[in-house]
Amino acid sequence: MTTRDVRSLGEFTFECGESIPELELAYETHGEFTGDNAILVCHALTGSHHVARVARSATERSSGSPRDGGGRGGDWATETDGQARAWWDDIVGPGKAIDTTEQFVVCVNIPGSCYGSSGPASTNPETGEPYGTDFPPVTVADWTRAQRRLLDDLGITTLAAVVGGSVGGMNVLEWIKRYPDRVERAVPVAAAARLDAQCVALDGIARRAITTDANWAGGDYYGGTEPDDGLALARQLGHLMYLSKDSMARKFGRRAAGRDAARDDFPVDPAAGFFPYRDVESYLDYNAGTFVDRFDANSYLYLTRAMDDYDLAAGHTSDADALRAFDGEILVMSFTGDWHFTTEQSESLAEACRTAGVDVAHHVVDSDHGHDAFLVEPENVGPPIADFLAHGTAGRAVTDTGTESGEAFAPVHASLFGD
């Protein structure tokens, strides 16, 4: 059973001290709630609450009824303000790693986004106009507090697990830091306790691409020409952060795409006609073009700032101190080709858990896909999550050199770092 809804939670005060009169959160649920089987899935930076698709009934399949959106394999996916494809459909669903026949999955669109929850593009009920940059600054802590408000409203007081990737993994960490008694297990995937200086710098350049677009107009562009060029450039920088050198070499190399493949999104210099338009440029231009059709530039500014600002140790003496109150179990997952959130950062997080006395396993996936591996390698991501949700760190937790049962994976206590 699936529910998609938008719920009003009344007035909400953000960490910055500013309030809005009505916080609305868009959310999606899958499965049936039995009181102790709720799992919160936290989406990444530009994702949404649309985490998994829903299969059509036999009657609908035979009639050819498309419902309200095109899906893969004859199934359908409800369009979520432009994001038609469920972002973790290979992980969440009946019989999958997060099995919705046994677990009740909740995914919430974070405040500040543009997929149905309150954000800069939302209408301010006091003015009847979009908030724009009058919307309060948001933090990962605000996302977590808002999610708790929604879960309380849904009658969910305890979570069997909180799972999330990328900045969604930071959201996971904030849950076990802020509400340690409400979570039994946590899975931060391709995440870290904080972003490093290089990634903060790249995010800063991406934001400048948006704010220097003349159409940004100080954030007051709704109803007019939007800053598509700036947002497209920001997204292209983001894509570079999500890919590894090896994956880019494999996918694109230095191949030319052909001049007829060039898009007219950006002006080119006169010399461009002499040089090849390359596959990698075509890829970036295409993805930027599709992204600006579905995402809001102000939301991109707000959400990247929330990610850049996050620090697990804030308000505490260390990461370990921030985690000390959590008495559940944690599975940290990282990917060798990821330079956005590195395996070293994940190991540092796992070590903080050990110092705090928290039961933790660090599973390192050997992958050259880069940061996007948590989305594009379900065969490597799903099995460790399923095993951890079923058995915790007492599952098949052995060294990375092999497994007890000959399976193709093992959540690890002794990781690549020699523990």
HELIX and SHEET records of a PDB file:
HELIX    1   1 ALA A   58  SER A   63  1                                   6    
HELIX    2   2 GLY A  132  ASP A  134  5                                   3    
HELIX    3   3 VAL A  140  ASP A  153  1                                  14    
HELIX    4   4 VAL A  167  ARG A  178  1                                  12    
HELIX    5   5 PRO A  180  ARG A  182  5                                   3    
HELIX    6   6 ALA A  197  THR A  211  1                                  15    
HELIX    7   7 ALA A  214  GLY A  219  5                                   6    
HELIX    8   8 ASP A  228  TYR A  242  1                                  15    
HELIX    9   9 LYS A  245  LYS A  251  1                                   7    
HELIX   10  10 ARG A  259  ALA A  261  5                                   3    
HELIX   11  11 PRO A  270  PHE A  274  5                                   5    
HELIX   12  12 ASP A  279  VAL A  292  1                                  14    
HELIX   13  13 ALA A  297  ASP A  309  1                                  13    
HELIX   14  14 ASP A  319  LEU A  323  1                                   5    
HELIX   15  15 THR A  343  ALA A  356  1                                  14    
HELIX   16  16 ALA A  373  VAL A  376  1                                   4    
HELIX   17  17 PRO A  378  HIS A  391  1                                  14    
HELIX   18  18 GLY A  392  ALA A  394  5                                   3    
SHEET    1   A 8 THR A   2  SER A   8  0                                        
SHEET    2   A 8 GLU A  24  HIS A  30 -1                                        
SHEET    3   A 8 PHE A 104  VAL A 108 -1                                        
SHEET    4   A 8 ALA A  38  CYS A  42  1                                        
SHEET    5   A 8 ALA A 161  GLY A 165  1                                        
SHEET    6   A 8 ARG A 185  VAL A 189  1                                        
SHEET    7   A 8 GLU A 329  PHE A 335  1                                        
SHEET    8   A 8 ASP A 359  VAL A 365  1                                        
SHEET    1   B 2 PHE A  12  THR A  13  0                                        
SHEET    2   B 2 SER A  19  ILE A  20 -1                                        
SHEET    1   C 2 VAL A  92  GLY A  93  0                                        
SHEET    2   C 2 ILE A  98  ASP A  99  1                                        
END                                                                             
